[in-house]
Amino acid sequence: MTTTPPGASVDLFRYGIEAPYVPAGLGAGAVVCFVLAGLSRSWIWLVVGLLLSVQTLVFLHTTLRGKLRVWEAELDRLGLEGDERLVDLGCGRGAVLIAAAERLPRGRAEGVDLWRSKDQSGNDPETTRRNAVVAGVADRVELHTADLAALPFPDDTFDLATSALAIHNIPDAHQRERAVREAVRVLKPGGRLVIADISRTSDYVATLRGIATDVTTRGLGPSYWYAGPWMAARMVTAVKPGP
């Protein structure tokens, strides 16, 4: 599977950087430590600077490359027929949305977001549309501006709902629970929910066990670490019960 048509240029930053203030802060901290190590000739500042540098590189690898590889494998695991209708919750610049659309030649992929650049650098619907054009899937991608806790879709609309590092950004616990319930509501009976997130996943599981079946959770490995294992993404999956 390719993310761009033949001959198209590859843009390392096409899908942005999650929480860009985090790697910026880690990188700045590393520079400060290296300066202090030079001034004080203390190995402690050098070690801290090196640790911060490694965390910065791990974060950037995940947000620019690692997460894309993980999602390609996860979407392949779903065994899509190609005619499904999918919604990506908190789609951002389209990393998961477009990877899914590439697997839906006869289907449709719809993205929902509030387009906040705090959560992802350069987060804007026009950027996502351009990315869909570059990937050759613009004809099967549709974008919506909406709150994840109040999705603008009827019940039983989608075959699959995905979400990557979005629901944890909702500050209120009740609203996060509503977002999970909304994701299940808009699924057709038998539809599948796939959520990757770095926190609150145990809360999602608790909510889903009351409204869905086949609820599972698992780690995704170092390719989905943000700075280190203490900020590791986990995958939560569930199925909407049939009629």
ZIQUILIN-V336405 format. One record per backbone hydrogen bond with DSSP energy under -0.5 kcal/mol. NH is the residue of the N-H (numbers start at 1). CO is the residue of the C=O. If there is no record, write none. Layout:
nh=NH co=CO
nh=NH co=CO
This chain:
nh=5 co=134
nh=8 co=5
nh=11 co=9
nh=12 co=10
nh=14 co=11
nh=16 co=13
nh=19 co=119
nh=20 co=17
nh=22 co=19
nh=23 co=19
nh=24 co=20
nh=25 co=21
nh=26 co=22
nh=27 co=23
nh=28 co=24
nh=29 co=25
nh=30 co=26
nh=31 co=27
nh=32 co=28
nh=33 co=29
nh=34 co=30
nh=35 co=31
nh=36 co=32
nh=37 co=33
nh=38 co=34
nh=39 co=35
nh=40 co=36
nh=41 co=37
nh=43 co=41
nh=46 co=42
nh=47 co=43
nh=48 co=44
nh=49 co=45
nh=50 co=46
nh=51 co=47
nh=52 co=48
nh=53 co=49
nh=54 co=50
nh=55 co=51
nh=56 co=52
nh=57 co=53
nh=58 co=54
nh=59 co=55
nh=60 co=56
nh=61 co=57
nh=62 co=58
nh=63 co=59
nh=64 co=60
nh=65 co=61
nh=66 co=61
nh=67 co=62
nh=69 co=65
nh=70 co=66
nh=71 co=67
nh=72 co=68
nh=73 co=69
nh=74 co=70
nh=75 co=71
nh=76 co=72
nh=77 co=73
nh=78 co=74
nh=79 co=76
nh=80 co=75
nh=86 co=84
nh=86 co=108
nh=87 co=160
nh=88 co=110
nh=89 co=87
nh=89 co=162
nh=90 co=88
nh=90 co=112
nh=91 co=88
nh=91 co=112
nh=94 co=91
nh=98 co=94
nh=99 co=95
nh=100 co=96
nh=101 co=97
nh=102 co=98
nh=103 co=100
nh=104 co=101
nh=106 co=82
nh=107 co=82
nh=107 co=104
nh=108 co=84
nh=109 co=140
nh=110 co=86
nh=111 co=142
nh=112 co=88
nh=113 co=144
nh=117 co=115
nh=119 co=116
nh=120 co=116
nh=121 co=17
nh=123 co=120
nh=124 co=122
nh=127 co=124
nh=128 co=124
nh=129 co=125
nh=130 co=126
nh=131 co=127
nh=132 co=128
nh=133 co=129
nh=134 co=130
nh=135 co=131
nh=136 co=132
nh=136 co=133
nh=137 co=132
nh=138 co=132
nh=140 co=137
nh=141 co=138
nh=142 co=109
nh=144 co=111
nh=146 co=113
nh=146 co=144
nh=150 co=147
nh=153 co=151
nh=156 co=185
nh=156 co=187
nh=157 co=186
nh=158 co=186
nh=159 co=85
nh=160 co=85
nh=161 co=192
nh=162 co=87
nh=163 co=194
nh=164 co=89
nh=165 co=196
nh=169 co=166
nh=170 co=167
nh=171 co=169
nh=176 co=172
nh=177 co=173
nh=178 co=174
nh=179 co=175
nh=180 co=176
nh=181 co=177
nh=182 co=178
nh=183 co=179
nh=184 co=180
nh=185 co=181
nh=186 co=182
nh=187 co=184
nh=188 co=158
nh=190 co=240
nh=191 co=188
nh=192 co=159
nh=193 co=238
nh=194 co=161
nh=195 co=236
nh=196 co=163
nh=197 co=234
nh=204 co=200
nh=205 co=201
nh=206 co=202
nh=207 co=203
nh=208 co=204
nh=209 co=205
nh=210 co=207
nh=211 co=208
nh=212 co=208
nh=213 co=239
nh=216 co=237
nh=218 co=235
nh=220 co=233
nh=224 co=221
nh=225 co=222
nh=226 co=228
nh=226 co=231
nh=227 co=225
nh=231 co=228
nh=232 co=229
nh=233 co=224
nh=234 co=197
nh=235 co=218
nh=236 co=195
nh=237 co=216
nh=238 co=193
nh=239 co=213
nh=240 co=191
nh=241 co=211
